[in-house]
Amino acid sequence: MSVELMFSKVSGFGPGAMIMTLDGELPVEWIESGDYVITRDHGAQRILAIKRSRGIGPDGLPLPAPLHLRPRDSAAPDGLAEPLRLSPHHSVLVASPRVALHFGHNEAMAEIGAMSRRRGPRVELGAPALSYHHIITERHELIMTCGIWAETTGQNMAWMLDVPPAVRRASRIFDAETTTPRMCLTNQEARFLRDLLSPEESLLHLLAA
């Protein structure tokens, strides 16, 4: 009898993700606590902590293969500027007339993996060792990465991480009443949006630049 391998549900920025900071774009591997990232809603915000998962998530399960976004996949004039790897459970900002039409909001957040047409991981020969980077700020924010907006660490993910008590006190994401930067689509709603795309469009046409 075969055993299905379970994977971690962690979110995070994958290897090589370029994050917009006050010092310009930097690889996520270079970012440290105390650096300032550029947010969509609150300008420059200081990183209170950055945690890294390598191979195994904080829940003890193997990390899921990243979703690899490539600029050439989209004919859109704006948006993704360079290749980006994200955990399939990482939420990004969706801004499309279809969001307003079907959900009554100009913008929403959705897990990137739920919007992908890909049914399984793409094997990348020579890819960097798999790690995910978790950026903790005062609030749950949207930050610029490779030309699109993606979330910092949210509440559910934050509680999985081993962070110092001082960081828990300083960040609102550990408060029970914390909110997400935008309404969050369920995976079913995200797949519904994906299925509305024409064959000539990719999920990058849904992402906010």
C-alpha positions, 0 to 999 in steps of 0.5 A: 500500500502506497503512503501519500507524502504530506507537505508543510503548509508554510508560506514564504519567499523562495530562493532568490526572491528580490525584495524592495527595500530602502536600499533598493532590491535585495535578494531575500537571503541578504535581508536581516532584522532592522532592514526596511521594506517598502509596503503598499499601504504604510511606506517603509516598514522595519523588519522585526525578525526574519526566520528561515525554513530549510528543508523542513517546515516549523510543523516538522513536514517537508517543504512544498516545492515552490511555484516558479513564476517567469516574466515570459509567461505573461504578455502583460506590460507591467507586473513580474519583472524577473523570475520569482519563487514562492511557496504555493501557500504564499498569498499575493495581491490580486487586482483585476476587474474580475475581482470587483465584478465577482467579489465586490472589492478592487483588490484581494489576496489569494494563495499563489498555488490556488491560482496556478494551472499547474497540477504538480511541481516543476522539477528545476535542475540546478535550482538552489537548495529549497528554503523559505524566508518569513519576514515579520513586520509590525503589521501583516503587510504587502511588500514589493517582490520582483514587480508584484505585491506579496504578503509578509508573514501573517498570523497563522504562519507567525505562530508556527515560528520560534520568535523572541518574546520582544518580537511578539510584543512589538508585532500586531500580527500576534494579536487576536484581532489582527486583520489581513491587508485585503480580503482573502479569497478561499482557494475555491474562489481563487481557482474560480478566478483562474478558470475565467482566464482565457487560454492566452492569459496566465495567472500573472494577468491577475496580479497587481503590479 
